[in-house]
Amino acid sequence: MFLSIILPAYQEEKRIPKTLEKVRSYLSKQQYSWEVIVVNDGSPDKTGQVVTEKIKGWENFYLIDHKVNKGKGSAVKTGILAAQGDWRLVMDADSSTDISEVEKLLPLIKDYQAIIGSRYLKADSIKVKQPFYRRVISRMGNWVIRVALGIKFVDTQCGFKLYSAEFAQDVFSCQTIDRWGFDVEILAIGIKKGYQIKEVSVDWYDDTRTTVKKSAAFKTLHELFIIKKNMIFGKYR
């Protein structure tokens, strides 16, 4: 298996059908082998039912159900560790970055074990902008991350990332953060373990129907302190 696509989903009954159609249409034209894993993170709506009905009869599409909500980080970890692909792409259920953008990442797999999408490397990457307050919070958050943890990437929170199977198994098995701060933790662990990580500009479209709450940013900042403490006390080995 060459490529696994992991789609974490929470309350996505309205948006995920279109994303699944896009992903299937794109992958059906590729020459490599692939699979798609949707992880429904205990959604209170009909996400699980909608996905089940949508992928019925579709080869290489799978659904994993968390019976209770555990957080995006937990959903991604579940999908990453269940995947069989030599490379594992995490993307958002709203397709804020289209599956076709993987073509910008794949040429780099010979030299890197993780290639992460970025909204901020190029001025024109963001095709549909977030509300002003979300942009401010996002940029401030990235600045804090760079200062507190020494992570130099411009955008740690973009939900479009490609990992090698080796990186995935080694790094995600050390993950302790289940919610929004998990992206930062994964990068911090990867850097500590000596993996080569590359940041690449990808096109990104904001969706005003996002289920991300304003409080998520502040919870992520709290999680940064947990990650920093874990680094200081050698928790990531």
LOTORFI-480162 format. One record per residue: x, y, z of N, C-alpha, C in turn; residue in one letter; residue number from 1. Coordinates in nm, 2 decimals, padded with zeros to 4 digits. Example, Ala and Ser with C-alpha at 12.3 -4.5 7.8 and 13.67 -1.06 7.14 Angstrom:
2
<<01.32 -00.57 00.78> <01.23 -00.45 00.78> <01.32 -00.33 00.78> 'A' 1>;
<<01.28 -00.22 00.71> <01.37 -00.11 00.71> <01.29 00.00 00.79> 'S' 2>;
This chain:
237
<<00.08 -00.12 00.00> <00.00 00.00 00.00> <00.09 00.12 00.00> 'M' 1>;
<<00.07 00.21 -00.10> <00.15 00.33 -00.10> <00.10 00.45 -00.01> 'F' 2>;
<<-00.03 00.48 -00.03> <-00.08 00.60 00.04> <-00.21 00.58 00.12> 'L' 3>;
<<-00.21 00.62 00.24> <-00.33 00.61 00.32> <-00.38 00.76 00.35> 'S' 4>;
<<-00.51 00.78 00.33> <-00.57 00.91 00.36> <-00.64 00.90 00.49> 'I' 5>;
<<-00.61 00.98 00.59> <-00.69 00.98 00.72> <-00.77 01.11 00.73> 'I' 6>;
<<-00.90 01.09 00.75> <-00.99 01.20 00.76> <-01.06 01.20 00.90> 'L' 7>;
<<-01.01 01.28 01.00> <-01.08 01.29 01.13> <-01.21 01.37 01.11> 'P' 8>;
<<-01.31 01.32 01.17> <-01.44 01.39 01.15> <-01.52 01.40 01.28> 'A' 9>;
<<-01.57 01.52 01.30> <-01.66 01.55 01.42> <-01.77 01.64 01.37> 'Y' 10>;
<<-01.89 01.60 01.38> <-02.01 01.67 01.34> <-01.99 01.72 01.19> 'Q' 11>;
<<-01.96 01.63 01.11> <-01.94 01.66 00.97> <-02.04 01.60 00.87> 'E' 12>;
<<-02.16 01.58 00.92> <-02.26 01.51 00.84> <-02.29 01.59 00.71> 'E' 13>;
<<-02.28 01.72 00.71> <-02.31 01.80 00.59> <-02.20 01.82 00.50> 'K' 14>;
<<-02.08 01.82 00.55> <-01.96 01.86 00.47> <-01.89 01.74 00.41> 'R' 15>;
<<-01.88 01.63 00.49> <-01.79 01.52 00.45> <-01.84 01.44 00.33> 'I' 16>;
<<-01.96 01.43 00.29> <-02.00 01.36 00.17> <-01.93 01.42 00.05> 'P' 17>;
<<-01.93 01.55 00.03> <-01.86 01.61 -00.08> <-01.71 01.59 -00.08> 'K' 18>;
<<-01.65 01.59 00.04> <-01.51 01.56 00.05> <-01.48 01.42 00.01> 'T' 19>;
<<-01.56 01.32 00.05> <-01.54 01.19 00.01> <-01.55 01.17 -00.14> 'L' 20>;
<<-01.64 01.23 -00.20> <-01.65 01.23 -00.34> <-01.53 01.28 -00.41> 'E' 21>;
<<-01.48 01.39 -00.36> <-01.36 01.45 -00.42> <-01.24 01.36 -00.41> 'K' 22>;
<<-01.22 01.30 -00.29> <-01.11 01.22 -00.26> <-01.12 01.09 -00.35> 'V' 23>;
<<-01.24 01.03 -00.36> <-01.25 00.91 -00.44> <-01.22 00.94 -00.59> 'R' 24>;
<<-01.28 01.05 -00.64> <-01.26 01.09 -00.78> <-01.11 01.11 -00.81> 'S' 25>;
<<-01.04 01.17 -00.72> <-00.89 01.20 -00.74> <-00.81 01.07 -00.73> 'Y' 26>;
<<-00.83 00.99 -00.63> <-00.75 00.87 -00.61> <-00.78 00.77 -00.72> 'L' 27>;
<<-00.90 00.76 -00.77> <-00.93 00.66 -00.87> <-00.85 00.68 -01.00> 'S' 28>;
<<-00.79 00.80 -01.02> <-00.71 00.83 -01.13> <-00.56 00.81 -01.11> 'K' 29>;
<<-00.53 00.77 -00.99> <-00.39 00.75 -00.96> <-00.34 00.61 -00.99> 'Q' 30>;
<<-00.21 00.59 -01.02> <-00.16 00.46 -01.05> <-00.11 00.39 -00.92> 'Q' 31>;
<<-00.10 00.45 -00.81> <-00.05 00.39 -00.69> <-00.17 00.33 -00.61> 'Y' 32>;
<<-00.14 00.24 -00.52> <-00.24 00.18 -00.43> <-00.27 00.28 -00.32> 'S' 33>;
<<-00.39 00.27 -00.27> <-00.43 00.37 -00.17> <-00.55 00.31 -00.08> 'W' 34>;
<<-00.57 00.38 00.03> <-00.69 00.35 00.11> <-00.73 00.48 00.18> 'E' 35>;
<<-00.86 00.49 00.22> <-00.91 00.61 00.29> <-00.97 00.56 00.42> 'V' 36>;
<<-00.93 00.62 00.53> <-00.98 00.59 00.66> <-01.05 00.71 00.72> 'I' 37>;
<<-01.18 00.71 00.75> <-01.25 00.81 00.82> <-01.26 00.77 00.96> 'V' 38>;
<<-01.22 00.86 01.05> <-01.24 00.84 01.20> <-01.34 00.93 01.25> 'V' 39>;
<<-01.46 00.88 01.28> <-01.57 00.96 01.34> <-01.54 00.97 01.49> 'N' 40>;
<<-01.52 01.09 01.53> <-01.48 01.11 01.67> <-01.60 01.13 01.76> 'D' 41>;
<<-01.68 01.03 01.78> <-01.79 01.04 01.87> <-01.89 01.15 01.84> 'G' 42>;
<<-01.92 01.18 01.71> <-02.00 01.29 01.67> <-02.15 01.27 01.72> 'S' 43>;
<<-02.21 01.37 01.78> <-02.35 01.36 01.82> <-02.45 01.37 01.71> 'P' 44>;
<<-02.40 01.41 01.59> <-02.49 01.41 01.48> <-02.49 01.28 01.40> 'D' 45>;
<<-02.52 01.28 01.27> <-02.53 01.16 01.20> <-02.40 01.13 01.11> 'K' 46>;
<<-02.29 01.19 01.15> <-02.17 01.17 01.07> <-02.13 01.03 01.04> 'T' 47>;
<<-02.14 00.94 01.14> <-02.11 00.80 01.12> <-02.20 00.73 01.03> 'G' 48>;
<<-02.33 00.76 01.04> <-02.43 00.70 00.95> <-02.42 00.75 00.81> 'Q' 49>;
<<-02.39 00.88 00.80> <-02.37 00.94 00.66> <-02.25 00.88 00.59> 'V' 50>;
<<-02.14 00.87 00.67> <-02.02 00.81 00.60> <-02.05 00.66 00.57> 'V' 51>;
<<-02.11 00.59 00.66> <-02.14 00.45 00.63> <-02.22 00.43 00.50> 'T' 52>;
<<-02.32 00.51 00.49> <-02.41 00.50 00.37> <-02.33 00.55 00.24> 'E' 53>;
<<-02.25 00.65 00.26> <-02.18 00.71 00.14> <-02.08 00.61 00.09> 'K' 54>;
<<-02.00 00.54 00.17> <-01.89 00.46 00.12> <-01.93 00.31 00.10> 'I' 55>;
<<-02.06 00.29 00.12> <-02.11 00.15 00.10> <-02.08 00.11 -00.05> 'K' 56>;
<<-02.01 00.00 -00.06> <-01.97 -00.05 -00.19> <-01.85 00.01 -00.25> 'G' 57>;
<<-01.79 00.11 -00.18> <-01.66 00.17 -00.23> <-01.54 00.09 -00.18> 'W' 58>;
<<-01.46 00.04 -00.27> <-01.34 -00.03 -00.22> <-01.24 00.06 -00.16> 'E' 59>;
<<-01.17 00.01 -00.06> <-01.06 00.08 00.01> <-01.10 00.20 00.09> 'N' 60>;
<<-01.23 00.21 00.12> <-01.28 00.32 00.21> <-01.33 00.25 00.34> 'F' 61>;
<<-01.28 00.30 00.45> <-01.31 00.24 00.58> <-01.36 00.35 00.68> 'Y' 62>;
<<-01.44 00.31 00.78> <-01.48 00.39 00.89> <-01.45 00.33 01.02> 'L' 63>;
<<-01.38 00.42 01.10> <-01.36 00.38 01.24> <-01.44 00.47 01.33> 'I' 64>;
<<-01.51 00.42 01.42> <-01.60 00.50 01.51> <-01.54 00.50 01.65> 'D' 65>;
<<-01.52 00.63 01.70> <-01.50 00.65 01.84> <-01.64 00.66 01.91> 'H' 66>;
<<-01.67 00.58 02.00> <-01.80 00.58 02.06> <-01.82 00.71 02.14> 'K' 67>;
<<-01.72 00.77 02.19> <-01.73 00.90 02.26> <-01.62 01.00 02.20> 'V' 68>;
<<-01.65 01.12 02.21> <-01.56 01.22 02.16> <-01.43 01.23 02.24> 'N' 69>;
<<-01.32 01.21 02.17> <-01.19 01.21 02.24> <-01.10 01.33 02.20> 'K' 70>;
<<-01.13 01.39 02.09> <-01.05 01.50 02.04> <-00.99 01.47 01.90> 'G' 71>;
<<-00.96 01.58 01.82> <-00.91 01.56 01.69> <-00.77 01.48 01.69> 'K' 72>;
<<-00.69 01.52 01.79> <-00.56 01.45 01.80> <-00.58 01.30 01.82> 'G' 73>;
<<-00.67 01.26 01.90> <-00.70 01.12 01.92> <-00.75 01.05 01.80> 'S' 74>;
<<-00.84 01.12 01.72> <-00.89 01.07 01.60> <-00.78 01.05 01.50> 'A' 75>;
<<-00.69 01.15 01.49> <-00.58 01.14 01.39> <-00.49 01.02 01.43> 'V' 76>;
<<-00.46 01.01 01.56> <-00.37 00.90 01.60> <-00.43 00.76 01.57> 'K' 77>;
<<-00.56 00.75 01.60> <-00.63 00.62 01.57> <-00.62 00.59 01.42> 'T' 78>;
<<-00.64 00.69 01.33> <-00.63 00.66 01.19> <-00.49 00.63 01.14> 'G' 79>;
<<-00.40 00.71 01.19> <-00.26 00.70 01.15> <-00.20 00.56 01.19> 'I' 80>;
<<-00.23 00.51 01.31> <-00.18 00.38 01.36> <-00.26 00.27 01.30> 'L' 81>;
<<-00.38 00.29 01.25> <-00.45 00.18 01.18> <-00.42 00.17 01.03> 'A' 82>;
<<-00.36 00.27 00.98> <-00.33 00.28 00.83> <-00.22 00.18 00.80> 'A' 83>;
<<-00.22 00.14 00.67> <-00.13 00.04 00.62> <-00.03 00.10 00.51> 'Q' 84>;
<<-00.05 00.23 00.48> <00.03 00.29 00.37> <00.17 00.32 00.41> 'G' 85>;
<<00.26 00.32 00.31> <00.40 00.36 00.33> <00.40 00.51 00.36> 'D' 86>;
<<00.30 00.58 00.31> <00.28 00.72 00.34> <00.14 00.75 00.39> 'W' 87>;
<<00.12 00.84 00.48> <-00.01 00.86 00.54> <-00.04 01.01 00.55> 'R' 88>;
<<-00.14 01.05 00.47> <-00.18 01.19 00.46> <-00.30 01.22 00.55> 'L' 89>;
<<-00.29 01.31 00.64> <-00.40 01.36 00.72> <-00.45 01.49 00.65> 'V' 90>;
<<-00.59 01.49 00.63> <-00.65 01.61 00.57> <-00.78 01.63 00.64> 'M' 91>;
<<-00.83 01.75 00.64> <-00.95 01.79 00.71> <-01.08 01.74 00.63> 'D' 92>;
<<-01.18 01.71 00.71> <-01.30 01.66 00.65> <-01.38 01.76 00.57> 'A' 93>;
<<-01.35 01.89 00.59> <-01.41 01.99 00.51> <-01.34 02.02 00.38> 'D' 94>;
<<-01.23 01.95 00.36> <-01.15 01.97 00.23> <-01.10 02.11 00.22> 'S' 95>;
<<-01.06 02.17 00.33> <-01.01 02.31 00.32> <-00.88 02.32 00.24> 'S' 96>;
<<-00.81 02.21 00.24> <-00.70 02.19 00.14> <-00.74 02.07 00.05> 'T' 97>;
<<-00.75 02.09 -00.08> <-00.80 01.98 -00.16> <-00.70 01.87 -00.17> 'D' 98>;
<<-00.75 01.75 -00.19> <-00.66 01.63 -00.20> <-00.56 01.64 -00.30> 'I' 99>;
<<-00.58 01.71 -00.41> <-00.49 01.73 -00.52> <-00.36 01.80 -00.48> 'S' 100>;
<<-00.37 01.87 -00.37> <-00.25 01.94 -00.32> <-00.14 01.85 -00.27> 'E' 101>;
<<-00.17 01.72 -00.25> <-00.07 01.62 -00.22> <00.04 01.61 -00.32> 'V' 102>;
<<00.01 01.65 -00.44> <00.11 01.65 -00.55> <00.22 01.75 -00.52> 'E' 103>;
<<00.20 01.84 -00.43> <00.31 01.93 -00.39> <00.40 01.87 -00.29> 'K' 104>;
<<00.35 01.77 -00.22> <00.42 01.70 -00.11> <00.49 01.58 -00.15> 'L' 105>;
<<00.43 01.50 -00.24> <00.49 01.37 -00.28> <00.63 01.38 -00.34> 'L' 106>;
<<00.66 01.48 -00.42> <00.80 01.49 -00.47> <00.91 01.49 -00.37> 'P' 107>;
<<00.88 01.52 -00.24> <00.98 01.54 -00.14> <01.00 01.42 -00.05> 'L' 108>;
<<00.93 01.31 -00.08> <00.93 01.19 00.01> <01.07 01.12 00.01> 'I' 109>;
<<01.15 01.14 -00.09> <01.29 01.08 -00.08> <01.38 01.14 00.02> 'K' 110>;
<<01.35 01.27 00.05> <01.44 01.34 00.14> <01.39 01.37 00.28> 'D' 111>;
<<01.26 01.35 00.30> <01.19 01.39 00.42> <01.10 01.28 00.47> 'Y' 112>;
<<01.09 01.27 00.60> <00.99 01.17 00.66> <00.86 01.23 00.70> 'Q' 113>;
<<00.85 01.37 00.70> <00.72 01.44 00.72> <00.72 01.56 00.64> 'A' 114>;
<<00.62 01.58 00.56> <00.60 01.70 00.48> <00.47 01.77 00.52> 'I' 115>;
<<00.48 01.89 00.57> <00.36 01.95 00.63> <00.31 02.07 00.54> 'I' 116>;
<<00.18 02.08 00.52> <00.12 02.19 00.45> <00.13 02.32 00.53> 'G' 117>;
<<00.14 02.43 00.46> <00.14 02.56 00.52> <00.06 02.66 00.45> 'S' 118>;
<<-00.02 02.74 00.53> <-00.10 02.85 00.47> <-00.03 02.98 00.46> 'R' 119>;
<<00.09 02.99 00.53> <00.15 03.12 00.55> <00.29 03.14 00.48> 'Y' 120>;
<<00.34 03.04 00.41> <00.46 03.05 00.34> <00.45 03.15 00.22> 'L' 121>;
<<00.34 03.15 00.16> <00.31 03.23 00.04> <00.19 03.32 00.07> 'K' 122>;
<<00.19 03.44 00.02> <00.09 03.54 00.05> <-00.05 03.49 -00.01> 'A' 123>;
<<-00.04 03.42 -00.13> <-00.16 03.39 -00.20> <-00.21 03.25 -00.17> 'D' 124>;
<<-00.16 03.18 -00.07> <-00.20 03.04 -00.04> <-00.34 03.04 00.02> 'S' 125>;
<<-00.38 03.14 00.09> <-00.52 03.14 00.15> <-00.61 03.20 00.05> 'I' 126>;
<<-00.69 03.11 -00.01> <-00.79 03.16 -00.11> <-00.92 03.22 -00.06> 'K' 127>;
<<-00.96 03.16 00.05> <-01.07 03.22 00.13> <-01.03 03.24 00.27> 'V' 128>;
<<-01.03 03.37 00.32> <-00.97 03.40 00.45> <-01.07 03.37 00.56> 'K' 129>;
<<-01.00 03.34 00.68> <-01.08 03.33 00.80> <-01.12 03.47 00.85> 'Q' 130>;
<<-01.22 03.47 00.94> <-01.25 03.60 01.00> <-01.13 03.66 01.06> 'P' 131>;
<<-01.13 03.79 01.08> <-01.01 03.86 01.12> <-00.96 03.81 01.26> 'F' 132>;
<<-01.05 03.79 01.35> <-01.01 03.75 01.49> <-00.94 03.61 01.48> 'Y' 133>;
<<-00.99 03.52 01.39> <-00.93 03.39 01.38> <-00.79 03.40 01.32> 'R' 134>;
<<-00.77 03.49 01.23> <-00.63 03.51 01.17> <-00.54 03.57 01.27> 'R' 135>;
<<-00.58 03.66 01.36> <-00.50 03.72 01.46> <-00.46 03.61 01.56> 'V' 136>;
<<-00.56 03.53 01.61> <-00.53 03.42 01.70> <-00.43 03.32 01.64> 'I' 137>;
<<-00.45 03.29 01.52> <-00.37 03.19 01.45> <-00.22 03.23 01.44> 'S' 138>;
<<-00.20 03.36 01.40> <-00.07 03.41 01.39> <00.00 03.43 01.52> 'R' 139>;
<<-00.07 03.47 01.62> <-00.02 03.49 01.76> <00.02 03.35 01.81> 'M' 140>;
<<-00.07 03.25 01.79> <-00.04 03.12 01.84> <00.08 03.06 01.78> 'G' 141>;
<<00.10 03.08 01.65> <00.22 03.03 01.59> <00.35 03.10 01.64> 'N' 142>;
<<00.34 03.22 01.67> <00.45 03.30 01.73> <00.49 03.24 01.86> 'W' 143>;
<<00.39 03.21 01.95> <00.41 03.15 02.08> <00.47 03.02 02.07> 'V' 144>;
<<00.43 02.94 01.98> <00.48 02.80 01.95> <00.63 02.81 01.92> 'I' 145>;
<<00.66 02.90 01.83> <00.80 02.91 01.79> <00.89 02.96 01.90> 'R' 146>;
<<00.84 03.05 01.98> <00.92 03.09 02.10> <00.93 02.99 02.21> 'V' 147>;
<<00.82 02.93 02.24> <00.82 02.84 02.36> <00.88 02.71 02.33> 'A' 148>;
<<00.87 02.65 02.21> <00.92 02.52 02.18> <01.03 02.51 02.08> 'L' 149>;
<<01.07 02.63 02.02> <01.18 02.63 01.93> <01.14 02.57 01.80> 'G' 150>;
<<01.01 02.55 01.77> <00.97 02.50 01.64> <00.96 02.61 01.54> 'I' 151>;
<<01.04 02.60 01.43> <01.06 02.71 01.34> <00.96 02.72 01.22> 'K' 152>;
<<00.87 02.62 01.22> <00.78 02.62 01.11> <00.68 02.74 01.12> 'F' 153>;
<<00.64 02.80 01.00> <00.55 02.91 01.00> <00.41 02.88 01.04> 'V' 154>;
<<00.37 02.76 01.00> <00.23 02.71 01.02> <00.22 02.57 01.07> 'D' 155>;
<<00.21 02.55 01.20> <00.20 02.42 01.26> <00.06 02.36 01.26> 'T' 156>;
<<-00.04 02.44 01.24> <-00.18 02.40 01.26> <-00.25 02.36 01.13> 'Q' 157>;
<<-00.19 02.38 01.02> <-00.26 02.34 00.89> <-00.29 02.19 00.90> 'C' 158>;
<<-00.42 02.16 00.86> <-00.46 02.02 00.87> <-00.43 01.93 00.75> 'G' 159>;
<<-00.32 01.96 00.69> <-00.28 01.88 00.57> <-00.13 01.84 00.58> 'F' 160>;
<<-00.11 01.72 00.63> <00.03 01.67 00.66> <00.05 01.53 00.61> 'K' 161>;
<<00.17 01.50 00.56> <00.21 01.37 00.51> <00.32 01.31 00.59> 'L' 162>;
<<00.30 01.19 00.64> <00.40 01.12 00.72> <00.44 00.99 00.66> 'Y' 163>;
<<00.57 00.95 00.68> <00.61 00.82 00.64> <00.56 00.72 00.74> 'S' 164>;
<<00.55 00.59 00.70> <00.50 00.49 00.80> <00.60 00.48 00.92> 'A' 165>;
<<00.73 00.50 00.90> <00.82 00.49 01.01> <00.80 00.61 01.11> 'E' 166>;
<<00.79 00.73 01.05> <00.76 00.84 01.14> <00.63 00.82 01.21> 'F' 167>;
<<00.52 00.78 01.14> <00.39 00.77 01.20> <00.39 00.67 01.32> 'A' 168>;
<<00.45 00.55 01.30> <00.45 00.45 01.40> <00.54 00.50 01.52> 'Q' 169>;
<<00.65 00.56 01.49> <00.74 00.59 01.60> <00.70 00.72 01.68> 'D' 170>;
<<00.65 00.82 01.61> <00.62 00.95 01.67> <00.48 00.95 01.73> 'V' 171>;
<<00.38 00.90 01.66> <00.24 00.90 01.71> <00.22 00.81 01.83> 'F' 172>;
<<00.31 00.70 01.84> <00.30 00.62 01.95> <00.34 00.69 02.08> 'S' 173>;
<<00.41 00.80 02.07> <00.45 00.88 02.19> <00.35 01.00 02.22> 'C' 174>;
<<00.25 01.01 02.13> <00.16 01.13 02.15> <00.08 01.12 02.28> 'Q' 175>;
<<00.07 01.23 02.34> <-00.01 01.24 02.47> <-00.12 01.34 02.46> 'T' 176>;
<<-00.12 01.43 02.37> <-00.22 01.53 02.35> <-00.33 01.49 02.26> 'I' 177>;
<<-00.45 01.48 02.31> <-00.56 01.43 02.23> <-00.64 01.54 02.15> 'D' 178>;
<<-00.62 01.66 02.19> <-00.70 01.77 02.12> <-00.62 01.86 02.04> 'R' 179>;
<<-00.65 01.98 02.03> <-00.59 02.07 01.92> <-00.44 02.09 01.92> 'W' 180>;
<<-00.38 02.07 02.04> <-00.23 02.09 02.05> <-00.15 01.97 01.99> 'G' 181>;
<<-00.22 01.87 01.95> <-00.15 01.75 01.90> <-00.05 01.77 01.79> 'F' 182>;
<<-00.09 01.86 01.70> <00.00 01.89 01.58> <00.13 01.94 01.63> 'D' 183>;
<<00.13 02.03 01.73> <00.26 02.08 01.78> <00.34 01.97 01.85> 'V' 184>;
<<00.27 01.89 01.92> <00.34 01.78 01.99> <00.41 01.68 01.89> 'E' 185>;
<<00.34 01.65 01.79> <00.39 01.56 01.69> <00.52 01.62 01.63> 'I' 186>;
<<00.51 01.74 01.59> <00.63 01.81 01.53> <00.75 01.81 01.63> 'L' 187>;
<<00.71 01.85 01.76> <00.82 01.85 01.86> <00.88 01.72 01.88> 'A' 188>;
<<00.80 01.61 01.89> <00.86 01.48 01.90> <00.94 01.44 01.78> 'I' 189>;
<<00.89 01.47 01.66> <00.96 01.44 01.54> <01.10 01.50 01.53> 'G' 190>;
<<01.10 01.63 01.57> <01.23 01.70 01.57> <01.32 01.64 01.67> 'I' 191>;
<<01.27 01.61 01.79> <01.36 01.56 01.90> <01.42 01.42 01.85> 'K' 192>;
<<01.34 01.34 01.78> <01.38 01.21 01.74> <01.47 01.22 01.61> 'K' 193>;
<<01.49 01.34 01.56> <01.58 01.36 01.45> <01.53 01.34 01.31> 'G' 194>;
<<01.40 01.33 01.29> <01.34 01.32 01.16> <01.35 01.45 01.08> 'Y' 195>;
<<01.36 01.43 00.95> <01.36 01.54 00.86> <01.22 01.58 00.82> 'Q' 196>;
<<01.19 01.71 00.85> <01.05 01.76 00.83> <01.06 01.88 00.73> 'I' 197>;
<<00.97 01.89 00.64> <00.97 02.00 00.54> <00.83 02.06 00.54> 'K' 198>;
<<00.83 02.20 00.54> <00.71 02.27 00.53> <00.69 02.32 00.38> 'E' 199>;
<<00.57 02.30 00.33> <00.54 02.33 00.19> <00.41 02.41 00.18> 'V' 200>;
<<00.41 02.51 00.10> <00.29 02.59 00.08> <00.18 02.51 00.01> 'S' 201>;
<<00.06 02.52 00.06> <-00.06 02.46 -00.01> <-00.17 02.56 -00.01> 'V' 202>;
<<-00.26 02.54 -00.11> <-00.38 02.63 -00.11> <-00.48 02.59 -00.01> 'D' 203>;
<<-00.54 02.69 00.05> <-00.63 02.67 00.16> <-00.75 02.76 00.15> 'W' 204>;
<<-00.87 02.70 00.19> <-00.99 02.77 00.18> <-01.07 02.76 00.31> 'Y' 205>;
<<-01.10 02.87 00.37> <-01.17 02.87 00.50> <-01.32 02.83 00.47> 'D' 206>;
<<-01.38 02.76 00.57> <-01.52 02.73 00.56> <-01.58 02.79 00.68> 'D' 207>;
<<-01.68 02.88 00.66> <-01.74 02.95 00.77> <-01.83 02.85 00.86> 'T' 208>;
<<-01.85 02.73 00.81> <-01.93 02.64 00.89> <-01.84 02.55 00.98> 'R' 209>;
<<-01.72 02.60 01.01> <-01.63 02.52 01.09> <-01.69 02.49 01.23> 'T' 210>;
<<-01.66 02.37 01.28> <-01.71 02.33 01.42> <-01.60 02.36 01.52> 'T' 211>;
<<-01.49 02.43 01.49> <-01.39 02.46 01.58> <-01.44 02.58 01.67> 'V' 212>;
<<-01.43 02.57 01.80> <-01.48 02.67 01.89> <-01.37 02.77 01.91> 'K' 213>;
<<-01.40 02.90 01.95> <-01.31 03.00 01.97> <-01.21 02.96 02.09> 'K' 214>;
<<-01.27 02.88 02.18> <-01.19 02.85 02.30> <-01.08 02.75 02.27> 'S' 215>;
<<-01.08 02.69 02.15> <-00.98 02.59 02.11> <-00.84 02.64 02.11> 'A' 216>;
<<-00.82 02.77 02.07> <-00.69 02.83 02.07> <-00.63 02.85 02.21> 'A' 217>;
<<-00.72 02.88 02.30> <-00.67 02.90 02.44> <-00.63 02.76 02.50> 'F' 218>;
<<-00.71 02.66 02.47> <-00.68 02.53 02.52> <-00.55 02.48 02.46> 'K' 219>;
<<-00.53 02.51 02.33> <-00.40 02.47 02.27> <-00.28 02.54 02.34> 'T' 220>;
<<-00.30 02.66 02.38> <-00.19 02.73 02.45> <-00.16 02.66 02.58> 'L' 221>;
<<-00.26 02.62 02.65> <-00.24 02.54 02.77> <-00.17 02.41 02.74> 'H' 222>;
<<-00.20 02.35 02.63> <-00.13 02.22 02.60> <00.01 02.24 02.56> 'E' 223>;
<<00.05 02.36 02.52> <00.19 02.39 02.49> <00.27 02.38 02.61> 'L' 224>;
<<00.22 02.42 02.72> <00.30 02.41 02.85> <00.31 02.27 02.89> 'F' 225>;
<<00.21 02.18 02.86> <00.23 02.04 02.89> <00.34 01.98 02.80> 'I' 226>;
<<00.34 02.02 02.67> <00.44 01.97 02.58> <00.58 02.01 02.62> 'I' 227>;
<<00.59 02.14 02.66> <00.72 02.19 02.71> <00.77 02.11 02.83> 'K' 228>;
<<00.68 02.09 02.92> <00.71 02.01 03.05> <00.76 01.87 03.01> 'K' 229>;
<<00.68 01.81 02.92> <00.72 01.68 02.87> <00.86 01.67 02.81> 'N' 230>;
<<00.89 01.78 02.74> <01.02 01.79 02.67> <01.13 01.80 02.78> 'M' 231>;
<<01.11 01.89 02.88> <01.21 01.91 02.98> <01.24 01.79 03.06> 'I' 232>;
<<01.13 01.71 03.09> <01.15 01.59 03.17> <01.17 01.46 03.09> 'F' 233>;
<<01.20 01.48 02.97> <01.24 01.36 02.88> <01.13 01.26 02.86> 'G' 234>;
<<01.00 01.30 02.85> <00.90 01.21 02.83> <00.90 01.15 02.69> 'K' 235>;
<<00.95 01.22 02.60> <00.95 01.18 02.46> <01.08 01.11 02.43> 'Y' 236>;
<<01.07 00.98 02.42> <01.20 00.90 02.40> <01.18 00.80 02.28> 'R' 237>;
